């Protein structure tokens, strides 16, 4: 099967991934780019225009930076900022975009950001390595009908891949290695009776995955919206809805902070939790308003915004999802032993 220079087998992938996790914490501070559009509190190049805390003195709000994954996760957060749900809680939020949950963790631990959106596996991995993080709210969740979910495994029509059992020997593009995508793909393969050890992964950004699938650089890709709809419009084959089919009502995303920040600023954490909850409720009550806002907070065109599948947002942390992934991560070799999931969750504000 076709591979790329960044492709890797399962064993070498995990070995490299383990090394990559701690290295950024010892390197120079991570610079994250700011989310375009909307009413962000900082400049578009991602460089802070004011020290955290200045806004509190000048506007009566507390300034916080939040790193979140590009696409629907960061769009959700920016929508909440633009609609004033965080300002109503006394927060002046700047949204910084990251390529994935693993990339956001070093900046969080280093204190460069106060909160970070992450996929659930990244949060568990960080905690398992002794990094002082705590989950304060849930992010994206799957919808009840897998056919309507926001994530898909897609393949080229010439790859011969029609279902997950065909992933043996295939190379699948994922946005970050040693992450939730590995876990859900291997879960589906195992459930289908396929050899999960025979799939390969190639790391690349979502925007690079569409041409990589089309030109045969990889056999398939795990995409989120809006890239799912774009891929299907270009003739890609739907293989599976990996998150929704792995576990019903899966909590795919989380919001984290450092243990120190949670202890030092509990009132800010509670305000952030309420802002996340209010934003999720608003989108649930009026999803069309969110779709209409997507061209303002992302580069998604209006026609595409009306077609894409939206995830569910519910701020309540689902410890059953945490435990499901906790067990799978040990089973598939991402961790040596399970963590106690209750220990990494900060209770929601009452």
C-alpha positions in Angstrom: 0.0 0.0 0.0 1.0 3.6 -0.5 2.9 5.4 2.3 4.3 8.8 2.8 7.6 9.9 4.5 5.6 10.8 7.6 3.8 7.4 7.6 4.7 5.0 10.3 3.8 1.6 11.6 1.9 1.2 14.8 4.9 0.4 17.0 7.2 3.1 15.7 4.3 5.6 15.7 3.8 5.1 19.5 7.5 5.1 20.3 7.9 8.4 18.4 4.7 9.8 20.0 5.9 9.1 23.5 9.1 11.0 22.9 7.3 14.0 21.3 5.0 14.5 24.2 7.5 15.9 26.7 10.0 17.5 24.3 8.0 20.7 23.7 7.8 21.4 27.4 11.6 21.8 27.5 11.8 23.9 24.3 11.1 27.6 23.7 7.6 28.8 24.3 5.1 27.7 21.7 3.6 30.4 19.5 0.0 29.8 18.5 -1.8 31.6 15.8 -4.9 33.6 16.7 -8.3 32.6 15.2 -9.3 34.8 12.3 -12.6 36.7 12.1 -15.0 37.6 14.9 -14.0 39.8 17.8 -10.9 38.3 19.2 -9.2 40.1 22.1 -5.8 39.9 20.5 -4.2 40.6 17.1 -4.5 38.1 14.2 -0.8 37.1 14.2 -1.3 35.5 17.6 1.1 37.8 19.4 -0.5 39.0 22.7 -1.3 42.8 22.5 -1.5 43.0 26.2 -0.4 41.0 29.2 -3.0 38.8 30.8 -4.7 40.8 33.5 -4.5 44.2 31.8 -8.1 43.8 30.6 -9.3 43.3 34.1 -7.9 46.6 35.1 -9.3 48.5 32.1 -12.6 46.8 31.4 -13.6 45.0 34.6 -13.1 41.6 32.9 -10.4 38.9 33.3 -8.4 38.3 30.2 -7.7 34.6 29.3 -6.2 32.9 26.3 -7.7 29.7 25.1 -6.0 27.4 22.6 -8.5 25.3 20.6 -8.3 22.9 17.6 -8.8 24.4 14.2 -12.3 23.7 12.7 -15.5 23.2 14.5 -13.9 23.3 18.0 -12.3 26.8 17.6 -15.4 28.0 15.7 -17.6 27.0 18.6 -15.5 28.9 21.1 -15.2 32.0 18.9 -18.9 32.0 18.4 -19.4 32.1 22.1 -16.9 35.0 22.4 -18.6 37.0 19.6 -22.1 36.4 21.1 -21.0 37.7 24.5 -21.5 34.6 26.6 -18.0 34.8 28.1 -18.1 38.5 28.6 -21.3 38.0 30.5 -19.3 35.9 32.9 -16.6 38.6 33.3 -14.1 37.1 30.8 -12.2 38.7 28.0 -11.3 35.6 25.8 -8.7 35.4 23.1 -9.0 32.3 20.9 -5.7 30.7 19.7 -5.9 28.0 17.0 -3.8 24.8 17.4 -3.5 21.8 15.0 -4.7 19.4 17.7 -5.0 18.6 21.3 -1.4 17.4 21.8 0.0 20.7 20.4 -2.0 22.8 22.9 -0.8 21.0 26.1 2.7 22.4 26.3 1.5 26.0 26.1 -1.1 25.3 28.8 1.4 23.7 31.2 3.9 26.6 30.5 1.2 29.1 31.4 1.1 30.7 28.0 -2.6 29.9 27.8 -5.1 29.6 30.6 -7.3 27.0 28.9 -7.0 24.6 26.1 -9.4 22.6 24.0 -8.2 19.1 23.4 -9.5 15.7 22.3 -10.1 13.4 25.2 -7.2 11.1 24.5 -4.7 13.9 24.6 -6.0 14.9 28.0 -5.7 11.4 29.4 -2.2 11.0 27.9 -1.1 14.2 29.4 -2.3 13.2 32.8 -0.7 9.7 32.5 2.6 11.4 31.9 2.3 13.4 35.1 1.5 16.7 33.4 -0.5 18.8 35.9 -3.7 19.3 33.9 -7.4 19.0 34.9 -10.5 18.8 32.7 -13.0 21.6 33.4 -15.6 21.1 30.7 -16.5 18.9 27.7 -16.1 20.0 24.1 -17.5 18.3 21.0 -19.7 15.2 21.3 -21.1 12.8 18.7 -24.7 12.9 17.6 -27.1 10.0 18.0 -27.2 9.0 14.3 -23.7 8.1 13.0 -24.7 9.1 9.5 -25.2 12.6 10.8 -22.0 12.9 12.8 -19.3 15.5 12.1 -16.4 13.0 11.5 -15.9 10.4 8.9 -13.2 8.0 7.6 -13.2 8.6 3.9 -11.2 6.9 1.1 -10.6 7.4 -2.6 -12.9 5.5 -4.9 -9.9 3.8 -6.4 -8.5 2.5 -3.1 -10.8 -0.5 -2.8 -11.7 0.5 0.7 -15.4 0.2 1.4 -15.6 -0.6 5.1 -13.3 -0.8 8.2 -12.3 -4.4 7.5 -10.6 -3.1 4.4 -8.3 -0.9 6.4 -5.8 -3.7 6.9 -2.6 -2.6 5.2 -4.0 0.8 4.4 -2.4 4.2 5.2 -4.8 6.6 6.8 -4.2 10.3 7.3 -4.8 11.7 10.8 -4.2 15.2 12.1 -2.1 14.1 15.1 -0.4 10.8 15.8 -0.9 8.7 19.0 -4.3 10.2 19.6 -8.0 9.7 19.6 -8.0 8.9 15.9 -5.8 5.9 16.4 -8.0 4.6 19.2 -11.3 4.9 17.4 -10.0 3.4 14.1 -8.5 0.4 15.9 -11.7 0.0 17.9 -13.8 -0.2 14.8 -11.3 -2.6 13.1 -11.3 -4.8 16.2 -15.1 -4.8 16.3 -15.2 -5.8 12.6 -12.8 -8.7 13.2 -9.9 -7.0 11.3 -6.3 -6.9 12.4 -5.9 -3.5 14.0 -2.1 -3.9 13.9 -2.0 -3.7 10.1 -3.2 -0.1 9.7 -0.7 2.7 9.2 -1.1 6.4 10.0 0.3 9.5 8.2 0.2 12.8 10.1 -1.0 15.9 8.2 -3.3 18.8 8.6 -6.9 18.5 7.6 -6.6 20.8 4.6 -3.8 18.6 3.2 -5.8 15.4 3.5 -8.2 16.0 0.6 -5.5 16.2 -2.1 -3.5 13.4 -0.4 -6.5 11.1 -0.7 -7.3 12.3 -4.3 -3.7 11.8 -5.6 -3.2 8.4 -3.8 -0.6 9.6 -1.4 -2.7 8.0 1.3 -5.5 5.5 1.0 -7.9 7.3 3.3 -8.3 10.0 6.0 -10.1 10.7 9.2 -11.8 14.0 8.6 -14.0 16.4 10.6 -16.3 19.0 9.2 -16.2 21.0 7.0 -13.7 18.7 5.3 -16.0 15.7 5.4 -18.6 17.5 3.2 -15.9 18.8 0.9 -14.5 15.3 0.5 -17.8 13.7 -0.3 -18.6 16.5 -2.8 -15.4 15.6 -4.5 -16.3 11.9 -4.8 -14.6 10.3 -1.8 -16.1 7.1 -0.4 -17.6 7.1 3.1 -16.1 4.3 5.2 -17.3 4.9 8.8 -18.2 7.4 11.4 -15.4 6.6 13.7 -16.3 8.5 16.9 -20.1 7.8 16.8 -19.6 4.1 16.0 -17.0 3.5 18.6 -19.2 4.6 21.5 -22.6 6.3 21.6 -22.6 9.8 22.9 -18.8 9.9 22.9 -17.2 13.0 24.4 -14.6 13.7 21.7 -13.4 17.0 23.0 -12.5 18.5 26.4 -11.4 21.8 27.9 -8.4 21.7 30.2 -6.5 24.0 32.5 -3.4 23.5 34.6 -3.8 22.3 38.2 -2.1 25.4 39.4 -4.5 27.8 37.6 -7.5 25.8 38.8 -6.3 26.1 42.4 -5.3 29.8 42.1 -8.3 31.1 40.0 -11.3 28.9 40.8 -13.7 31.7 40.1 -12.3 32.2 36.6 -12.6 28.4 35.9 -16.2 28.5 37.0 -16.9 31.5 34.8 -15.3 29.7 31.8 -17.4 26.6 32.5 -20.6 28.8 32.5 -19.5 30.4 29.2 -19.0 27.0 27.6 -22.3 25.8 28.8 -24.1 29.0 27.6 -22.5 28.7 24.2 -23.5 25.1 23.8 -27.1 25.8 24.9 -27.4 28.7 22.4 -26.2 26.5 19.5 -28.6 23.7 20.5 -31.5 26.1 20.7 -30.7 27.8 17.4 -28.2 25.9 15.2 -29.1 28.0 12.2 -27.7 31.1 13.9 -24.4 29.2 14.4 -24.3 28.1 10.8 -25.0 31.7 9.6 -22.1 32.9 11.8 -19.6 30.3 10.5 -18.4 32.4 7.6 -17.5 35.1 10.1 -15.6 32.9 12.6 -14.0 30.5 10.0 -13.2 30.5 6.3 -16.2 28.3 5.6 -18.3 29.7 2.7 -22.0 30.2 3.4 -23.2 27.4 1.1 -20.9 24.9 2.8 -21.9 26.1 6.3 -25.5 25.2 5.5 -24.5 21.6 4.5 -22.1 20.4 7.1 -23.0 18.2 10.1 -22.7 19.9 13.4 -21.4 18.1 16.6 -23.2 18.3 19.9 -21.8 20.6 22.6 -22.6 19.8 26.2 -20.3 21.2 28.9 -20.9 18.3 31.3 -17.8 16.1 31.5 -18.7 12.4 30.7 -16.6 10.2 32.9 -17.9 7.1 31.2 -16.3 8.2 27.9 -13.1 9.0 29.8 -13.1 5.5 31.3 -13.9 3.8 27.9 -10.9 5.6 26.3 -8.8 5.0 29.3 -9.2 1.2 29.0 -8.8 1.2 25.2 -5.6 3.3 25.5 -4.0 0.6 27.7 -5.3 -2.2 25.5 -3.8 -0.6 22.4 -0.5 0.3 24.1 -0.8 4.0 24.3 -0.4 3.8 28.1 1.1 1.2 30.4 -1.7 1.5 33.0 -5.0 3.2 33.5 -5.3 6.4 35.3 -8.1 7.3 37.8 -10.3 9.5 35.6 -12.1 11.1 38.5 -8.7 12.6 39.6 -8.4 14.7 36.4 -11.8 16.3 36.4 -12.7 19.6 38.0 -16.4 19.6 39.0 -18.7 22.0 37.0 -19.7 25.2 38.5 -23.0 25.0 40.4 
